[in-house]
């Protein structure tokens, strides 16, 4: 924590509350290092030696302008470590902003005090979170990628953070791992206002589930607002659009779930043979290229490979939801792979159909409702079968008694 003599008096009372890691204060670590990762050009260099049992120090002093730059850099480094790990709460923000505000007019002694205390805190944070990079270099990188004009707020998958950034992301690896799947995408902002213990993240499958719910709710509302028959072609088209989108998103949602659990299983089990990982990750190791797996094969093979069993645990014969969704796949295929080609159904010229058009043109609300409900039921069934290899589904809601997805779906 910050020492009192290097902090303005009006925040010393706040610091007193932070001792012993008071809630919301600086994270506390017993073992501390005072010179983590900073080159001599940015910090006082201590060259220690022993002479007759007495320790001597050769100190290279910095000028006041250099100290000011160094203190501000330490402030940024501390903020980066805290913000990335969702520990940059309002109290920590006030402490750092108070220091930054005093730096321009601070004396050399006060600057050195700030430097020493910040250096100690940076070492604490780096150790607590398991920083894998030089903290100062990490801070520069994080500030640069935090807000990008091209991509907006930075978003990284949790597995990437665990492997390349922090070995104890969030300060409690076990709890964070229980909350966030390896493929979860984490929103990261250098200037975020964090609530300790709350993470800003998204699961791709959950996002697509919400897309499905939004499309379905709008399909219901536009159907109710557009009596049939109608001359309002735009209203009719709007209803048809939302109805088709709800069906498409249902398939996207289920496939994203399958891809997510497959990736997580491979990530957690790095010694799997390529015969397994190639299927689960849609890869061809021999050709070093992608090799797509179709929807039905994923439904049958992914649970089988993840569970290590001889036969698929769910099939069309023992799982109605799987069977119904595969039967409804024609609507998805006709939307994505549309074609006007004819298929003969008999010997006469009139015995033909347009397979890539029929289901798409004849889709009705009962059909869309069945697909949406079946997709949710199938994901729940798959998750039950996968057990510990499944996902937390606290974000997955059924439709309400009013036929719509509830507001809780979108939080």
C-alpha positions in Angstrom: 0.0 0.0 0.0 1.1 3.6 -0.3 3.2 5.0 2.5 1.7 8.0 4.3 4.7 10.3 4.0 4.5 10.3 0.3 0.8 11.0 0.0 -1.1 14.3 0.4 -2.5 14.5 3.9 -6.1 14.6 2.7 -6.0 11.0 1.5 -4.0 9.6 4.4 -7.2 8.7 6.2 -8.2 6.6 3.2 -4.9 4.8 3.2 -5.3 3.9 6.8 -8.4 1.9 5.8 -6.4 0.0 3.2 -4.0 -1.6 5.6 -4.4 -5.4 5.8 -6.1 -5.3 2.4 -9.3 -3.6 3.3 -12.1 -4.2 0.7 -11.5 -2.1 -2.4 -7.9 -1.3 -1.5 -4.6 -2.1 -3.0 -4.1 -5.9 -3.4 -1.7 -7.1 -0.7 1.2 -9.5 -1.1 3.6 -10.4 1.7 6.7 -11.0 -0.5 7.7 -7.9 -2.3 10.3 -6.9 -4.8 11.2 -3.2 -5.3 12.8 -3.2 -8.8 10.5 -5.3 -11.0 11.3 -5.0 -14.6 12.4 -1.4 -14.9 15.7 -0.5 -16.7 18.2 1.8 -15.0 17.3 4.6 -17.4 13.9 4.9 -15.7 14.7 4.1 -12.0 17.4 4.5 -9.4 20.0 1.8 -9.9 21.1 0.0 -6.7 24.4 -1.8 -6.9 24.8 -3.8 -3.7 27.9 -5.4 -2.4 29.2 -6.7 0.9 32.4 -5.4 2.5 33.4 -6.8 5.8 29.8 -7.8 6.5 28.5 -4.3 5.9 26.3 -3.6 2.9 27.1 -0.6 0.8 25.0 1.0 -2.0 26.1 2.9 -5.0 23.1 5.1 -6.0 22.6 6.8 -9.4 20.3 9.7 -8.7 17.8 11.0 -11.3 17.0 14.6 -12.0 13.6 16.1 -11.0 12.2 16.0 -14.5 13.3 12.3 -14.8 11.7 11.5 -11.5 8.5 13.1 -12.6 8.4 11.0 -15.8 9.3 7.9 -13.8 6.5 8.4 -11.2 3.9 9.0 -13.9 5.1 5.9 -15.7 4.8 3.9 -12.5 1.3 5.2 -12.1 0.4 4.0 -15.6 2.0 0.6 -14.9 0.1 0.1 -11.6 -3.1 1.2 -13.4 -2.5 -1.2 -16.3 -1.9 -4.2 -14.0 -5.0 -3.4 -11.9 -7.3 -2.6 -14.8 -6.4 -5.6 -16.9 -7.2 -7.8 -13.9 -10.5 -6.0 -13.2 -9.2 -4.6 -9.9 -9.0 -0.9 -10.8 -11.8 0.3 -8.5 -12.8 3.8 -7.6 -10.5 3.9 -4.5 -7.4 2.8 -6.5 -8.3 5.3 -9.2 -8.5 8.2 -6.7 -5.1 7.3 -5.1 -3.3 7.2 -8.5 -5.1 10.4 -9.7 -4.1 12.2 -6.5 -0.4 11.2 -7.1 -0.6 12.4 -10.7 -2.1 15.7 -9.7 0.8 16.4 -7.2 3.6 15.3 -9.5 4.1 18.6 -11.4 4.8 20.7 -8.3 6.3 17.9 -6.0 9.7 18.3 -4.5 12.5 15.9 -5.3 12.1 14.1 -2.0 8.3 13.6 -2.4 8.9 12.4 -6.0 11.4 9.8 -4.7 8.9 8.7 -2.0 6.2 8.3 -4.7 8.7 6.4 -6.9 9.7 4.0 -4.1 6.1 3.3 -3.0 4.8 2.9 -6.5 7.7 0.6 -7.4 6.8 -1.5 -4.4 3.1 -1.7 -5.4 3.9 -2.5 -9.0 6.0 -5.4 -7.7 3.1 -6.6 -5.5 0.6 -6.5 -8.4 2.9 -8.2 -10.8 3.5 -11.0 -8.4 -0.1 -11.4 -7.3 -1.4 -11.5 -10.9 1.5 -13.5 -12.2 2.6 -11.0 -14.8 4.5 -12.8 -17.6 6.0 -9.7 -19.1 8.1 -6.8 -17.9 5.3 -4.7 -16.2 6.4 -1.4 -17.8 6.4 -2.9 -21.3 3.1 -4.6 -20.5 1.6 -1.2 -19.5 2.8 0.4 -22.8 1.3 -2.5 -24.8 -2.0 -2.4 -22.9 -2.5 1.3 -23.2 -1.9 1.0 -27.0 -4.3 -1.8 -27.6 -6.9 -0.8 -25.0 -8.8 1.7 -27.3 -8.1 1.2 -31.0 -9.6 3.6 -33.6 -10.1 0.5 -35.8 -11.5 -2.1 -33.4 -12.7 -0.1 -30.4 -12.2 -1.6 -26.9 -9.7 -4.5 -26.8 -11.1 -8.0 -26.6 -8.9 -11.0 -25.9 -9.8 -14.7 -25.3 -9.2 -15.9 -21.8 -6.9 -18.7 -23.0 -4.6 -16.1 -24.6 -4.5 -14.1 -21.4 -3.7 -17.2 -19.3 -1.0 -18.3 -21.7 0.7 -15.0 -22.5 -0.2 -12.3 -20.0 -1.0 -13.4 -16.5 -0.7 -16.8 -14.8 -3.2 -15.7 -12.0 -5.6 -13.5 -14.0 -7.9 -11.6 -11.8 -5.9 -12.6 -8.6 -7.8 -15.8 -8.0 -7.2 -18.3 -10.8 -9.4 -21.1 -9.4 -12.5 -18.8 -9.1 -11.9 -17.1 -12.4 -11.5 -20.5 -14.2 -14.8 -21.6 -12.7 -16.5 -18.5 -14.1 -14.9 -18.0 -17.5 -14.4 -20.7 -20.1 -11.1 -20.6 -22.0 -12.8 -19.4 -25.2 -14.6 -16.5 -23.4 -13.8 -13.2 -24.9 -12.7 -10.6 -22.3 -13.3 -6.8 -22.8 -10.3 -4.9 -21.6 -10.0 -1.2 -21.0 -7.1 0.7 -19.4 -9.4 3.3 -18.1 -12.3 1.1 -17.0 -14.2 1.5 -13.7 -14.0 -2.0 -12.3 -16.0 -3.7 -9.7 -13.7 -6.2 -8.1 -14.9 -9.7 -8.9 -17.0 -8.7 -11.9 -15.6 -9.4 -15.4 -16.8 -7.8 -18.7 -16.8 -10.7 -21.1 -18.9 -12.4 -23.8 -19.3 -16.0 -24.9 -19.8 -16.3 -28.7 -22.6 -18.9 -28.2 -24.4 -16.7 -25.7 -24.2 -13.7 -28.0 -25.7 -15.8 -30.9 -28.4 -17.1 -28.5 -29.3 -13.5 -27.7 -29.4 -12.8 -31.5 -31.8 -15.6 -31.8 -34.0 -14.3 -29.0 -34.0 -10.8 -30.3 -35.0 -12.0 -33.8 -37.7 -14.3 -32.4 -39.2 -11.6 -30.1 -39.4 -9.2 -33.1 -40.9 -12.0 -35.3 -43.7 -12.4 -32.7 -44.3 -8.6 -32.3 -44.3 -8.0 -36.1 -46.8 -10.9 -36.6 -49.1 -9.4 -34.0 -48.8 -5.9 -35.5 -49.4 -7.1 -39.1 -52.8 -8.7 -39.6 -53.1 -11.1 -42.5 -53.7 -10.6 -45.4 -52.0 -7.2 -45.6 -51.1 -4.7 -48.3 -48.2 -3.4 -46.3 -45.4 -5.2 -48.0 -42.6 -3.7 -45.9 -44.3 -4.9 -42.7 -44.8 -8.3 -44.1 -41.2 -8.5 -45.2 -40.0 -7.3 -41.8 -41.9 -10.1 -40.1 -40.5 -12.7 -42.6 -37.0 -11.3 -42.1 -37.1 -11.7 -38.3 -38.7 -15.1 -38.6 -35.9 -16.4 -40.9 -33.2 -14.8 -38.7 -34.5 -16.5 -35.6 -34.1 -19.9 -37.4 -30.6 -19.1 -38.8 -29.4 -17.8 -35.4 -30.7 -21.0 -33.7 -28.3 -23.1 -35.8 -25.5 -20.6 -35.3 -26.0 -20.7 -31.6 -25.9 -24.5 -31.4 -22.8 -24.8 -33.6 -21.1 -22.1 -31.6 -21.8 -24.0 -28.4 -20.3 -27.2 -30.0 -17.2 -25.3 -31.2 -16.7 -23.7 -27.8 -16.8 -26.9 -25.8 -14.6 -28.6 -28.4 -11.9 -25.8 -28.2 -12.0 -25.8 -24.4 -11.5 -29.5 -24.2 -8.5 -29.4 -26.5 -7.0 -26.5 -24.6 -7.3 -28.2 -21.3 -5.9 -31.5 -22.7 -2.9 -30.5 -24.7 -1.6 -34.1 -25.1 -4.6 -35.3 -27.2 -3.7 -37.2 -30.4 -4.1 -35.3 -33.6 -6.8 -37.8 -34.7 -9.0 -36.2 -32.0 -7.9 -32.5 -32.1 -8.1 -32.4 -35.9 -11.9 -33.2 -35.7 -12.6 -31.0 -32.7 -10.7 -28.0 -34.1 -11.6 -28.6 -37.8 -8.0 -29.0 -38.9 -5.9 -31.3 -41.1 -2.5 -31.8 -39.5 -1.1 -33.5 -42.5 -1.9 -30.7 -44.9 -1.6 -28.0 -42.2 -4.9 -26.5 -43.3 -8.5 -26.1 -42.2 -10.8 -29.0 -42.8 -14.5 -28.2 -42.0 -16.7 -30.6 -40.1 -20.4 -30.5 -41.0 -23.2 -29.8 -38.5 -24.5 -33.3 -38.1 -21.0 -34.7 -37.7 -20.3 -32.2 -34.9 -23.5 -33.1 -33.1 -22.6 -36.8 -33.2 -18.8 -36.8 -33.0 -17.9 -34.0 -30.7 -19.6 -35.5 -27.6 -18.2 -38.9 -28.4 -14.6 -37.6 -28.7 -14.8 -35.4 -25.6 -16.2 -38.2 -23.5 -13.9 -40.8 -25.0 -16.7 -43.3 -25.7 -17.1 -45.7 -28.6 -20.4 -44.5 -29.9 -22.1 -41.0 -30.0 -24.1 -40.6 -26.8 -26.8 -38.6 -28.6 -28.3 -39.6 -32.0 -31.5 -39.1 -34.0 -32.9 -42.3 -32.4 -32.4 -41.4 -28.7 -32.6 -37.6 -28.7 -35.7 -35.9 -30.2 -34.2 -32.4 -30.0 -31.2 -33.5 -32.1 -33.5 -35.3 -34.6 -35.9 -32.3 -34.9 -33.0 -29.8 -35.4 -31.4 -31.9 -38.1 -34.8 -32.2 -39.9 -35.2 -28.4 -39.8 -31.7 -28.0 -41.2 -33.2 -27.7 -44.7 -34.4 -24.2 -43.9 -30.9 -23.1 -42.8 -29.3 -24.7 -45.9 -31.8 -23.0 -48.2 -31.1 -19.6 -46.7 -27.3 -20.0 -46.7 -26.9 -22.1 -49.9 -29.8 -20.8 -52.0 -30.2 -22.2 -55.5 -33.0 -22.4 -58.0 -32.0 -25.8 -59.4 -34.9 -28.3 -59.9 -35.0 -31.9 -58.7 -37.2 -34.5 -60.4 -39.7 -36.2 -58.1 -41.4 -38.4 -60.8 -41.5 -39.3 -64.5 -43.7 -36.4 -65.6 -42.4 -32.9 -66.4 -44.5 -31.5 -63.6 -43.0 -33.9 -61.1 -40.3 -31.5 -60.0 -39.5 -29.3 -56.9 -37.0 -26.6 -56.1 -35.3 -28.1 -53.0 -33.3 -25.0 -52.2 -36.4 -22.7 -52.2 -39.4 -24.7 -50.9 -38.7 -24.7 -47.2 -37.4 -21.1 -47.3 -40.6 -19.8 -49.0 -43.0 -21.8 -46.8 -41.5 -21.0 -43.4 -44.2 -20.0 -40.8 -44.1 -18.9 -37.2 -44.9 -22.4 -35.8 -41.9 -23.7 -37.7 -39.6 -20.9 -36.3 -40.9 -21.5 -32.8 -40.2 -25.2 -33.0 -36.6 -24.6 -34.2 -35.9 -22.0 -31.5 -37.2 -24.1 -28.7 -35.5 -27.2 -30.0 -32.1 -25.4 -30.2 -32.3 -24.5 -26.5 -33.4 -28.0 -25.5 -30.6 -29.6 -27.5 -27.9 -27.4 -26.0 -29.2 -28.2 -22.5 -29.2 -31.9 -23.3 -25.7 -31.8 -24.7 -24.4 -29.9 -21.7 -25.9 -32.5 -19.3 -24.2 -35.3 -21.3 -20.8 -33.5 -21.3 -20.8 -32.9 -17.6 -17.6 -31.2 -16.4 -16.7 -30.6 -20.0 -19.8 -28.5 -20.6 -20.4 -24.8 -19.9 -22.1 -22.7 -17.3 -25.5 -22.1 -18.8 -26.8 -19.5 -16.3 -27.4 -17.2 -19.3 -29.7 -19.6 -21.2 -33.4 -18.8 -20.7 -36.6 -20.4 -22.2 -39.4 -18.3 -23.6 -41.8 -16.9 -21.1 -45.5 -17.6 -20.8 -46.1 -14.6 -23.1 -44.2 -16.4 -25.9 -41.3 -13.9 -25.7 -37.8 -14.3 -24.3 -37.7 -12.4 -21.0 -35.6 -9.3 -20.4 -33.1 -11.3 -18.3 -32.0 -12.9 -21.6 -30.2 -9.8 -22.6 -28.1 -9.1 -19.6 
